[in-house]
Amino acid sequence: MTAHDLTLTLIGGPTVLIEIGGLRLLTDPTFDPPGHYHSGPVHLEKQSGPALAPDAIGPIDAILLSHDQHADNLDHAGRAFLAHAPLVLTTRIGAGRLGGHARGLDPFETITIGGTDGQSTLTITAAPARHGPAGIEPIAGDVIGFLIGQEQPGDTLYVTGDTVWYDGTAEIARRYAPAAVIAFAGSAEPRGRFHLTMDNNDVIETASAFPRARIIAVHNHGWAHFKESEADLVAAFTALGIADRLTSLAPGVPTRLPLGPAS
């Protein structure tokens, strides 16, 4: 793998193994089998298990946890997996709840992390996120995304986390030009007819705002509360003549994205 190659392996839902610049990162770990989760009035049904078991993941340099309060982003087995990485990056309030080696970041805060080889480094910048429509914050809680950089902050990959398109994501587009974007899509509707993650229109807006980026949609399958599928998104991009902007990930299969020289 060259310095500017990116390999992604979809585990399931929001869980993606990211191999980049000599480091191995994992987003929102979810490893439970299908089942049901109840939290107050919200009922979540997981319909499919992970493509890879936790013991098949291998060593991890850091976990990028968008938030810890929802089972479709951190389930029981995923919570246990946090101990397998030397660092968990998440929201400040989430780090306080998790303790241990969890570190909280504020939006647009940047840190440098190193790999277990003692040589490779990446910059990780926390990206603002809003987990639904305006006013949802007291209900849904804090969420962040992540911008990963090799040559400079945010130049390689943007992981949106659970967010919709709003002023905060637009601000990311004004500041950064990543080569690829992992969009948490699916139009999640666990509380009624309003979406808490990106719907097709939001992903299209994201593609427009990051015109040079490959778009990879995840978190749009495996749970009953997702209302738009990967096929729906492909159809929408095809109708607009931009289907070539999308890269689909087959669960459990590493997908190499040659990004070329960093600009």
N, C-alpha and C positions, 0 to 999 in steps of 0.2 A: 504494500500500500504506500503510495507516495504521500507527501505532506498535504496534498490538496485533494486527496481522495476521501470519500465518505462512504461508509458501509452501514446500512440500516437493516435491522432484522425485527420485523413485527412479531411480538410475542402474543399480543391480543389486546383489544381495547386501546387504552392510552399507553401501553407498555411497549417501548421500542428500545432495542439495544443499538446504541450509537457508537461506532468505531471510527475515530477521527484523530489524526495527528499523533498516533501512538497511544491514545487513551481510549478507555471503554467506559461509556456512560449509560445509565438506564433511566428512562423516564417512568414516572408514576407506576410503581410495581403492583401488578395484579396477577395472582397465581391461583386463586381459588377455583374449584370446579363450579359448575352451574349450581345456582341456589338462590335464596331469597334473603333480602336485607330490609330491616324495618328501622326507621328513625323518625319518631313522631308520626306525622301524617303521611310521610313519604315511604313508599314501598318500591324497592328496586328488585328486578328479577334479572339475574345473570343467566344467559342462555347457552353460552359456550365457554369452555375452559381454555387455558393457555396453549399455544402451539409448542412451547418448550417448558419443561418443569424447572423450578428454581435451581436444582443441582446441575442442570445442563447449560446454565448461563456462563459459567466461568468467572474469573476474577473481574471485579468492577472497581474503577477508580473513584466514581462518585455517582450518587443517585440524584436526579433532578426531579424533585417532588413539587408539583404545582400547588398542591394543597393536601392536607391530611384528613379533612373532615368528611369526605364522601367515599363510600365503599367502592364505587366504580373507578376511583383513582388510587385508592389504597385499601385493599381488602385484607382479610385476616392473614393469609399467607404472605401477601406483599408487605404487611407491617413487620412480620417476622424476618423478612428478607433484608430489611434495613440494616440489620447487624452485619451483613456480609460486605458492606462497603465502608471504607474509612471515612467517608464524608457524605452527608445528606444535605443538599441545598434546598431550601423551601422558604415559605413566608416567615416573617419574624414571630408572629403569634403561633404558627405551627411548630417552629423550632422550640418555642417555650413549652409547648405541650409534649413534644417528643423527647426533649432532653438529649443527653448523651452526645453523640457526634453530629447532631443536626445543627446547621448554621442558618440563621435567617437573613434574608436580604431584602432591602427596600427597593422599590422600582428604580431602575437605572443605576443601581449600585453594581460596581464591577470588581471581581476578584480574579486572581490567577490561581489555577490549581495545577498540581503536578501529577504525573503518572507514577505508577508503582516502579517503573524502570529508573526513576530518579533523574530522568533527562527531559522527557516530553512535558510541555506545558500548554495550557489553553486558558483563554480568558472567558469567564462566564459573567454575563450581565443580566440582572433581573429585569424582566419586561413587565410593564403594567398589564393587568387583565381585569375584566369585569365579568363575573359568572352569571350573565343574564341581562335583563333590561335595567334601565336606570332605576335606582331605588332598591335593587336586589341585595345590596351589600349586607345589611343586617341579617338577612335570611340565609344567604349562600356563604357568607364569610369571605375572608381574604384569599386571593389566588394570585399567583405570578406565572409568567412564562420565562423563557430563557433564551438569550442570544449567545451563541458560541463563536469565538473568534480564534483564528490562528495567527495571522499577521497583524490584525488590529481587531478591537472589540466588535463583535457582531458581524464579521465579514463572511462567515461560513454558513451558519445554520440558525434559524429562529424556530424555537418550539413554542407554540402559542399558549400551551396550557388550556384549561377550560375557560374560554372567553368568547364573547361576541365581538363583531366589528364595532368599534366606538372610538371616541376621541383618543383614548390611550393607545390603541393599536395604530391609529393614524399617525400619532406622534412617533411611534417606532419607525414607521416607514419614512418619516422626515429625517430621522437621525441615522438610520442604518440601511445597508444594502446587502443582506445575506444572499449567498448563492442558492440556498434552498430553504424552504419553509415547511415545517411539519405542522399542519393545521388540525386541531382537535375539532372535528366536525360532527355530523350526525344529527344536528338539530335536537338535542336532548330536551325532552319535555316531561320531567317527572312530577311537575306541580301544576300542570294545566297547559293551555294552548299558548304558551310563550316559551321560546327556546333559551336554554342556559349555555349552550355551546354553539359554535358556528353552524348556521344553516348554509344551503347552497349559495344563496346570495352573498353571505358573509365571506365565503371562500372565494367567490368570484371577485369581490371587492379586494380581498387580500392579494389575489393574483394581479389585479390591476395596479395595486399600490406598490408591489414588488415586481416590476416588469421583467427583471432579469433572473428571477428565482424559479427553480423547479418547485412545484407544489406537490406535497405528499399529504394526503388526508388520512387520518387515523381516528380512533375512538368513534367510529360510525357503524359498529357491528357488535354483536355479542351480548347486548342488553336490550330489554324490552322497551325502554324509554327513548331509544333513538328512533326518530321518525323519518330520517333520510339516509339512504344507503350509499355505498360506494357507486353502485350502478346509477342511482339517481344523480350523483354528482358528475359522473362521466357523461351522462345524457345532457346535463345542463351545459357543461363545458363544450361538448360536441355541437350543441345548438348554436353556441356563440363562436364556433370556429377556433377554439383555443384548447382542444383536447390534448394537443401535444405538450401543453404546459404541465399536465398531470403525470405523476409517476406512481403506479400502484405497487403495493408491497404484498407479496404472497406470504401468509403466516408461516413463520419458522424458517423462511428461506432468506439468507443474506442477499441484499441487493446493493451492488456497488454503483455509486454515482461518481464518475470522474468529473470533478469540478473545474479542472484546469488551473492555471496560475491565478493566485489571488490578485485582485485588482485594488 
